[in-house]
Amino acid sequence: MKAKALLELYNQKTKGLTIKNALGDVRVRGGSLIIVNLVLDDVKLQNFMLVEKAKHTFRNGEHFMDLTLRGQNFISS
């Protein structure tokens, strides 16, 4: 059952979506869902996306994060 679900999830064409230096939010972690509202060239994204990886950077009172996302037609590679 689990193997079939994983195969359906990963057995598809992939396109990467990585966001760097987004404003930080400590609630965003790998496995959480976030709302994404972006226009990327010819693709408009307005959907929930799964955070596969989140790297938080705290420096000089500022908080930024780098995100690797999966969802809609975008899958991290």
N, C-alpha and C positions, 0 to 999 in steps of 0.2 A: 504494500500500500504506500509506504513512505517512498520507496524507490520509484514507483510510478509517478508520484507527485513531483519528486525532484527531477525526473526525466522530462516531464512536461514543462517545468520551470526553466531548465537549462538547455533543452534541446530546441533552440531557435536561433535565428540570425541575431547578431548582437551589434549594438552601437553604444559607444561609451558616453556617459555624461558625468563630468567631474566639475564641481564648482569650487573655486579657490577664493579664499579671503572673504567669505560671506560674513555678515555680522553674526557674532556668536550668540548661541542660546544653549545653556548647559543642559536643557531638557532633550536636546537632539543627540541621539546615540545610535550606534549600529542596531538595526532591527526596528527602529521607530519609523512612523510615517509622517511625512511633512507635506504641506501644500506647496506646489511649485507653480509659479505663474511667470513664464518666460517666453520670449520670442527669439528663436535661434535660427537665423537665416530664413529658410522657407518653412520652418516647423514652429507651431505655436503650442506651448505646453500649458495646460490649465488642469492639473490633476494632482491627486495624492501620489507620492513616490516613496518607495522604501529606501531607507538609508542603509547601504551596505557597509560603508566605512565612514567614520567621522574623526577628524583630527582637530582638536581644539588648541588654540594658541592664545595664551594670556601674556601680554607684554605692555608695560607702561600704562596700566589701567585700561587697556583695550582688550577686547575679546573677539577673535576671528576664528573661523573654522573652514576646513577643506572637507568637502563631501563627495562621496561616490554614491550615485543613485541608480535605482532600478525601478522601472515602471513604464506604463503606457508602451511606447515603441522604443524606449531607451533602456538599455541594459548595460551595466558596467562590464568592462572587459579587462 
